[in-house]
Amino acid sequence: MQNIQSIQNTQITNSTIFKEDLIKPSLFKIKLFMRRHHTRKLLTGLSAEQLNDIGISRDQALEEALKPFWK
């Protein structure tokens, strides 16, 4: 009886690990997409002085901000 329970516990653990392996990359991508969208939106609100501080022009900032979040 103990062996059956041990096998069942192993199957549950393996199943959980498999699901986590599938979910973690998806969550990572979603977070990455959200971060890109947020930071690109912030670029559009920076002043000319702030853009100069980070070394990009207004045109470069707008070009970056217009990119889709998946790129």
N, CA, C and O atoms as a GROMACS GRO file, in nm:
protein
  284
    1MET      N    1   0.082  -0.120   0.000
    1MET     CA    2   0.000   0.000   0.000
    1MET      C    3   0.086   0.125   0.000
    1MET      O    4   0.054   0.225  -0.065
    2GLN      N    5   0.195   0.120   0.073
    2GLN     CA    6   0.283   0.234   0.081
    2GLN      C    7   0.346   0.264  -0.055
    2GLN      O    8   0.364   0.381  -0.090
    3ASN      N    9   0.379   0.163  -0.130
    3ASN     CA   10   0.440   0.181  -0.261
    3ASN      C   11   0.344   0.250  -0.358
    3ASN      O   12   0.386   0.335  -0.437
    4ILE      N   13   0.216   0.214  -0.351
    4ILE     CA   14   0.117   0.278  -0.438
    4ILE      C   15   0.106   0.426  -0.405
    4ILE      O   16   0.102   0.509  -0.496
    5GLN      N   17   0.101   0.459  -0.279
    5GLN     CA   18   0.092   0.599  -0.239
    5GLN      C   19   0.217   0.675  -0.279
    5GLN      O   20   0.210   0.790  -0.321
    6SER      N   21   0.331   0.611  -0.268
    6SER     CA   22   0.457   0.674  -0.308
    6SER      C   23   0.456   0.704  -0.458
    6SER      O   24   0.499   0.811  -0.501
    7ILE      N   25   0.406   0.609  -0.536
    7ILE     CA   26   0.396   0.629  -0.682
    7ILE      C   27   0.298   0.741  -0.713
    7ILE      O   28   0.326   0.825  -0.798
    8GLN      N   29   0.185   0.744  -0.646
    8GLN     CA   30   0.086   0.849  -0.669
    8GLN      C   31   0.144   0.985  -0.634
    8GLN      O   32   0.124   1.082  -0.707
    9ASN      N   33   0.216   0.994  -0.523
    9ASN     CA   34   0.278   1.121  -0.484
    9ASN      C   35   0.380   1.167  -0.587
    9ASN      O   36   0.390   1.285  -0.619
   10THR      N   37   0.456   1.072  -0.640
   10THR     CA   38   0.555   1.103  -0.743
   10THR      C   39   0.486   1.153  -0.868
   10THR      O   40   0.532   1.248  -0.931
   11GLN      N   41   0.375   1.090  -0.906
   11GLN     CA   42   0.301   1.132  -1.025
   11GLN      C   43   0.246   1.273  -1.007
   11GLN      O   44   0.250   1.354  -1.099
   12ILE      N   45   0.194   1.301  -0.890
   12ILE     CA   46   0.141   1.436  -0.863
   12ILE      C   47   0.253   1.538  -0.869
   12ILE      O   48   0.236   1.645  -0.928
   13THR      N   49   0.366   1.506  -0.809
   13THR     CA   50   0.480   1.597  -0.810
   13THR      C   51   0.528   1.620  -0.953
   13THR      O   52   0.552   1.734  -0.993
   14ASN      N   53   0.541   1.514  -1.030
   14ASN     CA   54   0.585   1.528  -1.169
   14ASN      C   55   0.485   1.609  -1.250
   14ASN      O   56   0.524   1.691  -1.333
   15SER      N   57   0.358   1.586  -1.227
   15SER     CA   58   0.254   1.660  -1.299
   15SER      C   59   0.260   1.808  -1.264
   15SER      O   60   0.248   1.893  -1.351
   16THR      N   61   0.279   1.839  -1.136
   16THR     CA   62   0.288   1.978  -1.091
   16THR      C   63   0.410   2.045  -1.152
   16THR      O   64   0.401   2.160  -1.197
   17ILE      N   65   0.522   1.976  -1.152
   17ILE     CA   66   0.644   2.032  -1.211
   17ILE      C   67   0.623   2.060  -1.359
   17ILE      O   68   0.664   2.164  -1.409
   18PHE      N   69   0.559   1.968  -1.429
   18PHE     CA   70   0.534   1.984  -1.572
   18PHE      C   71   0.448   2.108  -1.596
   18PHE      O   72   0.477   2.187  -1.686
   19LYS      N   73   0.342   2.124  -1.519
   19LYS     CA   74   0.255   2.240  -1.535
   19LYS      C   75   0.330   2.369  -1.507
   19LYS      O   76   0.314   2.468  -1.579
   20GLU      N   77   0.414   2.369  -1.402
   20GLU     CA   78   0.492   2.488  -1.369
   20GLU      C   79   0.589   2.521  -1.480
   20GLU      O   80   0.612   2.638  -1.511
   21ASP      N   81   0.648   2.418  -1.541
   21ASP     CA   82   0.741   2.441  -1.652
   21ASP      C   83   0.671   2.505  -1.770
   21ASP      O   84   0.734   2.579  -1.846
   22LEU      N   85   0.544   2.477  -1.787
   22LEU     CA   86   0.468   2.537  -1.896
   22LEU      C   87   0.420   2.677  -1.862
   22LEU      O   88   0.414   2.765  -1.948
   23ILE      N   89   0.387   2.698  -1.736
   23ILE     CA   90   0.329   2.826  -1.694
   23ILE      C   91   0.436   2.933  -1.676
   23ILE      O   92   0.414   3.048  -1.716
   24LYS      N   93   0.550   2.899  -1.618
   24LYS     CA   94   0.652   2.999  -1.589
   24LYS      C   95   0.697   3.077  -1.713
   24LYS      O   96   0.705   3.200  -1.707
   25PRO      N   97   0.726   3.011  -1.825
   25PRO     CA   98   0.766   3.090  -1.943
   25PRO      C   99   0.654   3.181  -1.992
   25PRO      O  100   0.680   3.291  -2.040
   26SER      N  101   0.531   3.136  -1.981
   26SER     CA  102   0.418   3.218  -2.023
   26SER      C  103   0.404   3.342  -1.935
   26SER      O  104   0.381   3.452  -1.984
   27LEU      N  105   0.419   3.322  -1.805
   27LEU     CA  106   0.412   3.436  -1.713
   27LEU      C  107   0.527   3.532  -1.737
   27LEU      O  108   0.510   3.654  -1.730
   28PHE      N  109   0.644   3.478  -1.766
   28PHE     CA  110   0.760   3.562  -1.796
   28PHE      C  111   0.731   3.649  -1.918
   28PHE      O  112   0.760   3.768  -1.918
   29LYS      N  113   0.674   3.588  -2.023
   29LYS     CA  114   0.644   3.664  -2.144
   29LYS      C  115   0.540   3.772  -2.118
   29LYS      O  116   0.552   3.884  -2.167
   30ILE      N  117   0.438   3.739  -2.042
   30ILE     CA  118   0.334   3.838  -2.011
   30ILE      C  119   0.394   3.955  -1.936
   30ILE      O  120   0.365   4.070  -1.966
   31LYS      N  121   0.479   3.926  -1.836
   31LYS     CA  122   0.544   4.033  -1.760
   31LYS      C  123   0.635   4.116  -1.850
   31LYS      O  124   0.640   4.239  -1.837
   32LEU      N  125   0.706   4.050  -1.939
   32LEU     CA  126   0.793   4.121  -2.033
   32LEU      C  127   0.711   4.213  -2.122
   32LEU      O  128   0.749   4.329  -2.142
   33PHE      N  129   0.600   4.164  -2.176
   33PHE     CA  130   0.514   4.245  -2.263
   33PHE      C  131   0.458   4.365  -2.187
   33PHE      O  132   0.452   4.476  -2.240
   34MET      N  133   0.418   4.342  -2.062
   34MET     CA  134   0.363   4.452  -1.981
   34MET      C  135   0.470   4.557  -1.952
   34MET      O  136   0.444   4.677  -1.958
   35ARG      N  137   0.592   4.511  -1.922
   35ARG     CA  138   0.701   4.604  -1.894
   35ARG      C  139   0.735   4.686  -2.018
   35ARG      O  140   0.756   4.807  -2.008
   36ARG      N  141   0.740   4.622  -2.133
   36ARG     CA  142   0.768   4.694  -2.258
   36ARG      C  143   0.661   4.800  -2.284
   36ARG      O  144   0.693   4.915  -2.316
   37HIS      N  145   0.535   4.762  -2.269
   37HIS     CA  146   0.427   4.858  -2.292
   37HIS      C  147   0.439   4.977  -2.198
   37HIS      O  148   0.426   5.092  -2.239
   38HIS      N  149   0.464   4.948  -2.071
   38HIS     CA  150   0.473   5.053  -1.970
   38HIS      C  151   0.590   5.148  -1.996
   38HIS      O  152   0.574   5.270  -1.995
   39THR      N  153   0.708   5.092  -2.021
   39THR     CA  154   0.825   5.178  -2.039
   39THR      C  155   0.816   5.258  -2.169
   39THR      O  156   0.862   5.372  -2.175
   40ARG      N  157   0.759   5.199  -2.272
   40ARG     CA  158   0.743   5.273  -2.398
   40ARG      C  159   0.643   5.386  -2.382
   40ARG      O  160   0.659   5.492  -2.442
   41LYS      N  161   0.541   5.362  -2.304
   41LYS     CA  162   0.444   5.468  -2.276
   41LYS      C  163   0.510   5.583  -2.200
   41LYS      O  164   0.484   5.700  -2.227
   42LEU      N  165   0.596   5.548  -2.105
   42LEU     CA  166   0.667   5.650  -2.028
   42LEU      C  167   0.761   5.733  -2.116
   42LEU      O  168   0.779   5.852  -2.092
   43LEU      N  169   0.819   5.671  -2.217
   43LEU     CA  170   0.909   5.744  -2.308
   43LEU      C  171   0.838   5.864  -2.372
   43LEU      O  172   0.900   5.969  -2.391
   44THR      N  173   0.712   5.849  -2.404
   44THR     CA  174   0.639   5.957  -2.472
   44THR      C  175   0.618   6.078  -2.381
   44THR      O  176   0.594   6.188  -2.429
   45GLY      N  177   0.627   6.057  -2.250
   45GLY     CA  178   0.605   6.167  -2.157
   45GLY      C  179   0.732   6.237  -2.109
   45GLY      O  180   0.725   6.331  -2.030
   46LEU      N  181   0.847   6.191  -2.156
   46LEU     CA  182   0.972   6.252  -2.112
   46LEU      C  183   0.997   6.385  -2.183
   46LEU      O  184   0.961   6.403  -2.299
   47SER      N  185   1.057   6.477  -2.111
   47SER     CA  186   1.092   6.607  -2.169
   47SER      C  187   1.215   6.591  -2.258
   47SER      O  188   1.282   6.488  -2.257
   48ALA      N  189   1.243   6.695  -2.337
   48ALA     CA  190   1.361   6.694  -2.425
   48ALA      C  191   1.489   6.679  -2.342
   48ALA      O  192   1.582   6.610  -2.383
   49GLU      N  193   1.492   6.742  -2.227
   49GLU     CA  194   1.609   6.733  -2.139
   49GLU      C  195   1.627   6.590  -2.086
   49GLU      O  196   1.738   6.538  -2.082
   50GLN      N  197   1.518   6.528  -2.046
   50GLN     CA  198   1.525   6.390  -1.996
   50GLN      C  199   1.569   6.294  -2.107
   50GLN      O  200   1.649   6.204  -2.084
   51LEU      N  201   1.515   6.315  -2.226
   51LEU     CA  202   1.556   6.231  -2.339
   51LEU      C  203   1.705   6.249  -2.369
   51LEU      O  204   1.776   6.153  -2.398
   52ASN      N  205   1.749   6.372  -2.362
   52ASN     CA  206   1.890   6.402  -2.384
   52ASN      C  207   1.977   6.331  -2.278
   52ASN      O  208   2.085   6.280  -2.309
   53ASP      N  209   1.928   6.328  -2.154
   53ASP     CA  210   2.001   6.261  -2.047
   53ASP      C  211   2.021   6.112  -2.074
   53ASP      O  212   2.125   6.055  -2.039
   54ILE      N  213   1.922   6.049  -2.136
   54ILE     CA  214   1.935   5.905  -2.165
   54ILE      C  215   1.992   5.879  -2.304
   54ILE      O  216   2.010   5.764  -2.345
   55GLY      N  217   2.019   5.987  -2.377
   55GLY     CA  218   2.091   5.975  -2.504
   55GLY      C  219   2.007   5.939  -2.624
   55GLY      O  220   2.057   5.878  -2.719
   56ILE      N  221   1.878   5.976  -2.623
   56ILE     CA  222   1.796   5.951  -2.742
   56ILE      C  223   1.719   6.077  -2.779
   56ILE      O  224   1.693   6.164  -2.696
   57SER      N  225   1.684   6.085  -2.906
   57SER     CA  226   1.609   6.201  -2.955
   57SER      C  227   1.460   6.176  -2.940
   57SER      O  228   1.416   6.065  -2.910
   58ARG      N  229   1.382   6.281  -2.960
   58ARG     CA  230   1.236   6.269  -2.955
   58ARG      C  231   1.188   6.170  -3.062
   58ARG      O  232   1.100   6.088  -3.036
   59ASP      N  233   1.247   6.177  -3.181
   59ASP     CA  234   1.208   6.086  -3.289
   59ASP      C  235   1.238   5.940  -3.252
   59ASP      O  236   1.157   5.852  -3.278
   60GLN      N  237   1.353   5.916  -3.191
   60GLN     CA  238   1.387   5.780  -3.148
   60GLN      C  239   1.291   5.730  -3.040
   60GLN      O  240   1.252   5.613  -3.040
   61ALA      N  241   1.254   5.819  -2.950
   61ALA     CA  242   1.161   5.782  -2.843
   61ALA      C  243   1.025   5.747  -2.902
   61ALA      O  244   0.963   5.649  -2.861
   62LEU      N  245   0.979   5.826  -2.996
   62LEU     CA  246   0.849   5.799  -3.058
   62LEU      C  247   0.853   5.670  -3.140
   62LEU      O  248   0.757   5.593  -3.140
   63GLU      N  249   0.964   5.649  -3.208
   63GLU     CA  250   0.979   5.525  -3.286
   63GLU      C  251   0.972   5.403  -3.195
   63GLU      O  252   0.906   5.304  -3.227
   64GLU      N  253   1.039   5.410  -3.081
   64GLU     CA  254   1.037   5.302  -2.985
   64GLU      C  255   0.898   5.285  -2.924
   64GLU      O  256   0.850   5.172  -2.908
   65ALA      N  257   0.833   5.395  -2.892
   65ALA     CA  258   0.701   5.391  -2.829
   65ALA      C  259   0.594   5.333  -2.922
   65ALA      O  260   0.495   5.277  -2.875
   66LEU      N  261   0.614   5.345  -3.052
   66LEU     CA  262   0.515   5.295  -3.147
   66LEU      C  263   0.532   5.146  -3.179
   66LEU      O  264   0.447   5.087  -3.247
   67LYS      N  265   0.638   5.086  -3.131
   67LYS     CA  266   0.658   4.943  -3.155
   67LYS      C  267   0.551   4.864  -3.081
   67LYS      O  268   0.509   4.902  -2.972
   68PRO      N  269   0.506   4.753  -3.140
   68PRO     CA  270   0.412   4.667  -3.066
   68PRO      C  271   0.481   4.602  -2.946
   68PRO      O  272   0.602   4.581  -2.948
   69PHE      N  273   0.405   4.572  -2.844
   69PHE     CA  274   0.463   4.522  -2.720
   69PHE      C  275   0.536   4.388  -2.736
   69PHE      O  276   0.620   4.353  -2.653
   70TRP      N  277   0.506   4.314  -2.840
   70TRP     CA  278   0.572   4.184  -2.858
   70TRP      C  279   0.705   4.194  -2.929
   70TRP      O  280   0.774   4.093  -2.946
   71LYS      N  281   0.744   4.314  -2.971
   71LYS     CA  282   0.875   4.332  -3.038
   71LYS      C  283   0.970   4.408  -2.948
   71LYS      O  284   1.084   4.433  -2.987
   0.00000   0.00000   0.00000
